[in-house]
Amino acid sequence: MSKLYVFTLGFTPEFVFKPLLEAGVNANMYIAVLYVLIGDDYSRRRVSDAISYIERLGREAGFVDRLFFQQVSLRNTFSEIVYEITSALAETIREVGRKSGRKIEEIQV
């Protein structure tokens, strides 16, 4: 059964890779990381550095091909934010299908 694990990324990658290291990553596991690039240059650079760190971990651990990053913009209303997140997850699921031919059967957030 293919599972999609969804994480949100702030400024530090620990909240993404710590659960992955504790649980382990298997061949049926896909990882979606949702992030926002807002604020000043320093804040955006911290997010970009965290993304690079997670990508490096994925390459070294052998799951970079099952790692997906989706930028989400923060809009004005709650419903617009929910729409952005839903769209990002739908795109990730389509991308998993294109790359692997597998269907996601479970999503864990």
C-alpha positions as CSV (number, residue, x, y, z in Angstrom):
1,M,0.0,0.0,0.0
2,S,1.4,3.4,-1.0
3,K,1.3,6.1,1.6
4,L,1.8,9.9,1.3
5,Y,3.2,11.6,4.4
6,V,2.6,15.3,4.5
7,F,4.8,17.7,6.4
8,T,4.7,21.5,6.6
9,L,8.1,23.2,6.7
10,G,8.9,26.3,8.7
11,F,12.5,27.4,9.1
12,T,14.1,24.2,10.3
13,P,14.1,20.7,8.7
14,E,14.1,18.8,12.0
15,F,10.3,18.5,12.1
16,V,10.4,16.7,8.7
17,F,13.4,14.5,9.0
18,K,13.2,13.5,12.6
19,P,9.9,11.6,12.2
20,L,11.2,10.0,9.0
21,L,14.4,8.8,10.7
22,E,12.4,7.4,13.6
23,A,9.8,5.6,11.5
24,G,12.0,4.7,8.6
25,V,11.3,5.2,4.9
26,N,10.3,2.3,2.8
27,A,9.7,1.9,-1.0
28,N,5.9,2.5,-0.6
29,M,6.3,5.8,1.2
30,Y,6.1,9.2,-0.5
31,I,6.8,12.4,1.3
32,A,5.2,15.8,0.5
33,V,6.7,18.9,2.1
34,L,4.5,22.0,1.9
35,Y,6.3,25.3,2.4
36,V,5.7,29.1,2.2
37,L,8.3,31.7,1.0
38,I,7.3,34.9,2.7
39,G,8.9,37.6,4.7
40,D,12.3,39.2,4.3
41,D,15.4,37.7,2.5
42,Y,16.7,36.1,5.6
43,S,13.4,34.2,6.2
44,R,13.2,33.0,2.6
45,R,16.9,31.9,2.7
46,R,16.2,29.9,5.9
47,V,13.4,28.1,4.2
48,S,15.5,27.5,1.1
49,D,18.3,26.1,3.2
50,A,15.9,23.8,5.0
51,I,14.6,22.5,1.7
52,S,18.2,21.9,0.5
53,Y,19.0,20.0,3.7
54,I,15.9,17.7,3.3
55,E,16.8,17.1,-0.3
56,R,20.4,16.2,0.7
57,L,19.0,13.8,3.3
58,G,16.7,12.2,0.7
59,R,19.6,11.7,-1.7
60,E,21.8,10.2,0.9
61,A,19.0,7.9,2.3
62,G,17.9,6.9,-1.2
63,F,14.4,8.3,-1.3
64,V,14.9,11.6,-3.1
65,D,12.7,10.3,-6.0
66,R,9.8,9.9,-3.6
67,L,10.2,13.4,-2.1
68,F,8.0,16.2,-3.3
69,F,8.1,19.9,-2.4
70,Q,5.1,22.1,-3.0
71,Q,5.1,25.8,-2.4
72,V,1.8,27.2,-0.9
73,S,1.0,30.9,-1.0
74,L,-0.8,32.4,1.9
75,R,-3.9,34.2,0.6
76,N,-6.3,36.5,2.5
77,T,-9.0,34.1,3.6
78,F,-9.0,30.7,5.3
79,S,-10.9,29.1,2.4
80,E,-8.2,30.3,0.0
81,I,-5.5,28.8,2.2
82,V,-7.3,25.5,2.3
83,Y,-7.7,25.6,-1.5
84,E,-4.0,26.2,-1.9
85,I,-3.1,23.3,0.4
86,T,-5.6,21.0,-1.3
87,S,-4.3,21.9,-4.8
88,A,-0.7,21.3,-3.7
89,L,-1.6,17.8,-2.3
90,A,-3.6,17.0,-5.5
91,E,-0.6,18.0,-7.6
92,T,1.7,15.8,-5.5
93,I,-0.6,12.8,-5.9
94,R,-0.7,13.3,-9.7
95,E,3.1,13.6,-9.8
96,V,3.5,10.3,-7.8
97,G,1.2,8.6,-10.3
98,R,3.2,10.0,-13.3
99,K,6.6,9.1,-11.8
100,S,5.8,5.7,-10.4
101,G,2.5,4.5,-11.8
102,R,1.3,3.9,-8.2
103,K,-1.9,5.1,-6.6
104,I,-1.7,6.7,-3.2
105,E,-4.0,4.7,-0.9
106,E,-3.4,6.6,2.4
107,I,-2.4,10.1,3.4
108,Q,-0.9,10.8,6.8
109,V,-0.4,14.4,8.0
